[in-house]
Amino acid sequence: MRRGVVISYNKTAGFGFIKDTNKQKISFHNEDPLAIFKRFEMVQFEISFVGNSLQAVNVMHVLDKSRQPLSIPETFIDSV
């Protein structure tokens, strides 16, 4: 699985963008109403063709030791 950071997410539309470790901006669509993503949260995902474009699929939070979503400081977003 790949890893990255959520750089934007619209919870109403369930649509957002991830910046992966290769510094690529990848879109994703979340159909799980219980999974809410926030900016700067670390996620892991797979890449797939959806329609005619690459998208992140099976997006899941990366959890810390207390099982909470792991976030990175905003200042580190450009280094990811």
C-alpha positions in Angstrom: 0.0 0.0 0.0 1.1 3.6 -0.6 1.1 6.3 2.0 0.4 10.0 1.8 -1.2 13.0 3.5 -4.7 14.4 2.9 -4.3 17.9 1.5 -8.0 18.6 1.0 -11.3 16.9 1.7 -14.9 17.9 1.2 -17.0 15.7 3.6 -20.3 16.7 2.0 -19.1 15.4 -1.4 -16.8 12.7 0.0 -14.1 13.8 -2.3 -10.5 14.9 -1.6 -6.9 14.9 -2.6 -3.9 13.1 -1.2 -0.2 14.1 -1.7 1.7 10.9 -1.8 5.4 10.2 -0.9 6.3 10.8 -4.6 4.8 14.3 -4.2 2.0 13.4 -6.6 -1.5 14.8 -6.0 -4.0 12.0 -6.2 -7.8 12.3 -6.0 -10.0 10.0 -3.9 -13.7 9.4 -3.3 -14.9 8.2 0.1 -18.2 6.3 0.1 -18.0 5.2 3.8 -20.1 7.7 5.8 -18.3 6.7 9.0 -14.8 7.5 7.7 -14.1 11.3 7.9 -10.8 12.6 6.7 -9.1 15.9 7.8 -6.3 17.9 6.3 -2.8 16.7 7.2 -3.9 13.2 8.3 -1.7 10.4 7.1 -3.4 7.7 5.1 -2.6 4.5 3.3 -4.2 3.6 0.0 -4.0 1.7 -3.3 -4.0 3.2 -6.8 -6.6 2.2 -9.4 -8.1 3.4 -12.6 -11.6 4.8 -12.0 -13.3 6.0 -15.1 -10.4 7.1 -17.2 -8.2 8.5 -14.4 -6.0 7.3 -11.6 -7.5 7.5 -8.1 -6.6 6.4 -4.6 -8.9 3.6 -3.5 -9.3 1.7 -0.2 -8.1 4.9 1.6 -7.6 4.2 5.4 -6.2 6.3 8.2 -2.7 5.6 9.5 -3.2 5.2 13.3 -0.9 6.1 16.2 -0.3 3.9 19.2 -3.6 5.1 20.8 -5.5 4.1 17.6 -6.2 7.7 16.7 -5.6 9.1 13.1 -2.0 10.2 12.8 -1.5 13.8 11.6 1.5 15.7 10.6 2.2 19.4 11.2 1.3 21.7 8.4 4.9 22.9 8.1 5.9 19.4 6.9 3.4 19.1 4.1 6.0 20.1 1.4 8.5 17.5 2.6 6.0 14.7 2.1 
